[in-house]
Amino acid sequence: MFAPVRAAVLRLFKVPPEPELPAGSPGSVRTFRAAPNFFKLKLLLWGARQVVAAVGLVIFIVAWQLAGSDIPRGIHTLVNVLKAFGVLLFLAQIPVTYAIVRLDWEMRWYIVTDRSLRIRAGIWHVQEMTMTFANIQQISVHQGPLQRLLGIYDLEVSTAGGGGAVHPAHGGLANTGHRGFFHGIDNAPEIRDMMLERLRRLRDTGLGDPEEHEVAEAPARTIEAPVLAAARELLHEAQALRRVSV
């Protein structure tokens, strides 16, 4: 029933149904989506906003009816028109905002390969970011009270220059160029462990963070000068002995 709406919106905003795969071996691709309970959380927050808006509208209508006899006829007619327009607008926005909430949940993609990951979310404003495992410095899991109740998590991935961890607001990527989030997943510990294992394997092959290689190679460069000096000294002594023997 919702499929035609989804197809129409994706076609209207020219949003590809699926993101392209990030760099990595084809057999290593793992795709994750936001959990159904994340949609329930978003739907709960949406419902709360609808209730608040409806109560406010009802209070305004009742207050206006009670004060209507003391207001000039022209203003009374104008406000009645605005009141009817407000009611129609409230009813019309219900299916639209519901569709936005549902598509925000459906169009979240978290793709992980053996070399990189890609996060994409959004309909009107599509946000997509790619991170390579060579640059990842920290992977952490966040879970608030409502998330704990629903069994969902936010997984944060930070790269070099990302700074300290910041708990993201529910719903948006809330990232800079150094921080990305897997929002609303129900298997964050599993994904974190898998990513850490892939990161460890990548760095064991010598393809990890370039800074690590610089640190590892520094001792070899520091001993280069003493070795050369000793070799030169030995060469000079050999040349001197040769001259003496001649």
C-alpha positions as CSV (number, residue, x, y, z in Angstrom):
1,M,0.0,0.0,0.0
2,F,2.8,2.4,0.8
3,A,5.0,1.2,-2.1
4,P,3.4,3.5,-4.7
5,V,4.0,6.5,-2.4
6,R,7.6,5.5,-1.9
7,A,8.2,5.1,-5.6
8,A,6.6,8.4,-6.5
9,V,8.6,10.3,-3.9
10,L,11.9,8.7,-4.9
11,R,11.1,9.5,-8.6
12,L,10.1,13.1,-7.7
13,F,13.3,13.9,-5.8
14,K,15.5,11.7,-8.1
15,V,16.8,9.6,-5.1
16,P,18.4,6.3,-6.2
17,P,16.6,3.4,-4.4
18,E,20.0,2.0,-3.2
19,P,23.4,3.6,-2.8
20,E,26.5,2.4,-4.7
21,L,28.7,0.0,-2.9
22,P,31.9,1.5,-1.3
23,A,35.4,0.2,-2.1
24,G,36.1,-3.4,-1.0
25,S,35.9,-7.0,-1.9
26,P,32.4,-8.0,-3.3
27,G,32.2,-11.0,-0.9
28,S,32.8,-8.8,2.1
29,V,29.8,-6.5,1.6
30,R,27.4,-6.3,4.6
31,T,24.3,-4.1,4.4
32,F,22.4,-2.9,7.5
33,R,19.2,-1.0,7.9
34,A,17.5,0.9,10.7
35,A,15.5,-1.5,12.9
36,P,11.7,-1.6,12.9
37,N,11.7,-0.4,16.5
38,F,13.5,2.8,15.3
39,F,10.5,3.5,13.2
40,K,8.3,2.9,16.2
41,L,10.3,5.5,18.1
42,K,10.1,8.0,15.3
43,L,6.4,7.3,15.0
44,L,5.9,7.8,18.8
45,L,7.6,11.2,18.6
46,W,5.5,12.1,15.5
47,G,2.3,11.1,17.3
48,A,3.2,13.2,20.3
49,R,3.7,16.3,18.0
50,Q,0.3,15.6,16.4
51,V,-1.4,15.4,19.7
52,V,0.2,18.7,20.9
53,A,-0.9,20.4,17.7
54,A,-4.4,19.0,17.9
55,V,-4.8,20.1,21.5
56,G,-3.6,23.6,20.7
57,L,-6.0,23.8,17.8
58,V,-8.9,22.7,19.9
59,I,-8.1,25.2,22.7
60,F,-7.9,28.0,20.2
61,I,-11.3,27.0,18.6
62,V,-13.0,26.8,22.0
63,A,-11.5,30.0,23.2
64,W,-12.6,31.8,20.1
65,Q,-16.2,30.4,20.4
66,L,-16.4,31.7,24.0
67,A,-15.1,35.2,23.0
68,G,-17.0,35.4,19.7
69,S,-19.9,37.5,20.8
70,D,-17.6,40.4,21.8
71,I,-15.7,40.6,18.5
72,P,-16.8,42.7,15.4
73,R,-18.6,40.7,12.7
74,G,-16.0,41.3,10.0
75,I,-13.1,40.1,12.2
76,H,-15.3,37.2,13.4
77,T,-15.9,36.0,9.8
78,L,-12.2,36.3,8.9
79,V,-11.1,34.3,11.9
80,N,-13.7,31.6,11.2
81,V,-12.2,31.3,7.7
82,L,-8.7,31.0,9.1
83,K,-10.0,28.5,11.7
84,A,-11.4,26.3,9.0
85,F,-8.2,26.6,7.0
86,G,-6.2,25.7,10.1
87,V,-8.3,22.5,10.6
88,L,-8.0,21.5,6.9
89,L,-4.2,22.2,7.0
90,F,-3.8,20.0,10.1
91,L,-5.7,17.2,8.6
92,A,-3.8,17.4,5.3
93,Q,-0.4,17.4,6.9
94,I,-1.0,14.1,8.7
95,P,-0.4,11.7,5.8
96,V,2.4,13.9,4.4
97,T,4.3,14.0,7.7
98,Y,3.7,10.3,8.3
99,A,5.2,9.6,4.9
100,I,8.2,11.7,5.7
101,V,8.7,9.8,9.0
102,R,8.4,6.4,7.3
103,L,10.7,7.2,4.4
104,D,13.3,8.7,6.8
105,W,13.3,5.2,8.4
106,E,13.2,3.2,5.2
107,M,15.9,5.2,3.3
108,R,18.7,4.7,5.8
109,W,21.6,2.6,4.5
110,Y,24.6,1.4,6.3
111,I,27.0,-0.6,4.1
112,V,30.3,-2.1,5.3
113,T,33.0,-3.8,3.2
114,D,36.5,-5.1,4.2
115,R,38.0,-1.7,3.4
116,S,35.4,1.0,3.9
117,L,31.8,1.9,4.9
118,R,29.1,4.1,3.5
119,I,26.2,5.8,5.2
120,R,23.3,7.4,3.4
121,A,20.1,8.9,4.7
122,G,17.5,11.4,3.7
123,I,14.9,12.1,1.0
124,W,14.7,15.9,0.5
125,H,18.3,16.5,1.5
126,V,20.3,13.3,0.9
127,Q,23.3,12.9,3.2
128,E,25.9,10.4,2.2
129,M,29.4,9.8,3.5
130,T,32.1,7.2,3.0
131,M,34.9,6.3,5.5
132,T,37.9,4.0,4.9
133,F,39.0,1.7,7.6
134,A,42.6,3.0,7.3
135,N,41.4,6.3,8.8
136,I,39.1,5.0,11.5
137,Q,40.2,5.7,15.0
138,Q,37.2,5.0,17.3
139,I,34.0,2.9,17.1
140,S,31.5,3.4,20.0
141,V,27.9,2.5,20.8
142,H,25.3,4.9,22.4
143,Q,22.0,3.9,23.9
144,G,19.5,6.3,25.6
145,P,16.6,5.4,27.9
146,L,14.0,5.1,25.1
147,Q,16.4,3.2,22.9
148,R,17.2,0.8,25.7
149,L,13.5,0.2,26.1
150,L,13.2,-0.6,22.4
151,G,16.4,-2.5,22.1
152,I,18.1,-0.2,19.6
153,Y,21.4,1.7,19.5
154,D,23.4,4.4,17.7
155,L,26.8,3.3,16.5
156,E,29.4,6.1,16.1
157,V,32.4,5.9,13.8
158,S,35.2,8.5,14.2
159,T,38.1,9.2,12.0
160,A,41.3,11.3,12.4
161,G,40.4,14.8,13.5
162,G,37.0,13.8,14.7
163,G,37.5,15.0,18.3
164,G,35.7,13.6,21.3
165,A,32.5,11.6,21.1
166,V,29.2,13.5,21.0
167,H,25.9,11.8,21.5
168,P,23.9,12.4,18.3
169,A,20.4,13.7,18.2
170,H,17.9,11.0,17.1
171,G,17.1,11.0,13.4
172,G,19.9,12.9,11.6
173,L,23.3,11.8,10.7
174,A,24.7,14.6,12.8
175,N,28.1,14.2,11.3
176,T,31.1,16.3,10.4
177,G,33.7,15.1,7.9
178,H,35.1,13.0,10.6
179,R,32.1,11.4,12.4
180,G,29.3,9.2,11.1
181,F,26.4,7.4,12.8
182,F,24.5,4.2,12.3
183,H,21.2,5.4,13.8
184,G,18.5,3.0,15.1
185,I,20.2,-0.4,14.6
186,D,19.4,-3.3,16.8
187,N,22.7,-5.2,16.4
188,A,25.3,-2.4,17.2
189,P,27.6,-4.6,19.3
190,E,27.8,-7.2,16.5
191,I,28.5,-4.6,13.9
192,R,31.1,-2.9,16.1
193,D,32.9,-6.2,16.7
194,M,32.9,-7.1,13.0
195,M,34.3,-3.6,12.1
196,L,37.0,-3.9,14.7
197,E,38.0,-7.3,13.4
198,R,38.2,-6.0,9.8
199,L,40.1,-3.0,11.0
200,R,42.6,-5.3,12.8
201,R,43.0,-7.5,9.7
202,L,43.6,-4.5,7.5
203,R,46.2,-3.0,9.8
204,D,47.9,-6.4,10.2
205,T,48.5,-6.4,6.4
206,G,50.3,-3.1,6.7
207,L,47.5,-1.0,5.1
208,G,46.4,0.8,8.2
209,D,46.8,4.4,9.3
210,P,49.9,6.0,7.6
211,E,50.8,7.6,10.9
212,E,51.3,4.2,12.4
213,H,53.8,3.3,9.7
214,E,55.7,6.5,10.3
215,V,56.0,5.6,14.0
216,A,57.1,2.1,13.2
217,E,59.7,3.1,10.7
218,A,61.2,5.9,12.8
219,P,63.6,3.7,14.8
220,A,65.2,2.3,11.6
221,R,66.0,5.8,10.4
222,T,67.5,6.9,13.7
223,I,70.0,4.0,13.7
224,E,71.0,4.6,10.1
225,A,73.6,7.4,10.9
226,P,75.6,5.5,13.7
227,V,75.8,2.4,11.5
228,L,77.2,4.4,8.6
229,A,79.7,6.2,10.9
230,A,81.0,2.8,12.3
231,A,81.3,1.4,8.8
232,R,83.3,4.4,7.7
233,E,85.6,4.2,10.7
234,L,86.2,0.5,10.0
235,L,87.0,1.3,6.4
236,H,89.5,3.9,7.4
237,E,91.2,1.5,9.8
238,A,91.4,-1.1,7.1
239,Q,93.0,1.4,4.7
240,A,95.5,2.5,7.3
241,L,96.6,-1.1,8.0
242,R,97.0,-1.7,4.3
243,R,99.2,1.3,4.0
244,V,101.3,0.1,7.0
245,S,101.7,-3.4,5.6
246,V,102.8,-2.0,2.2
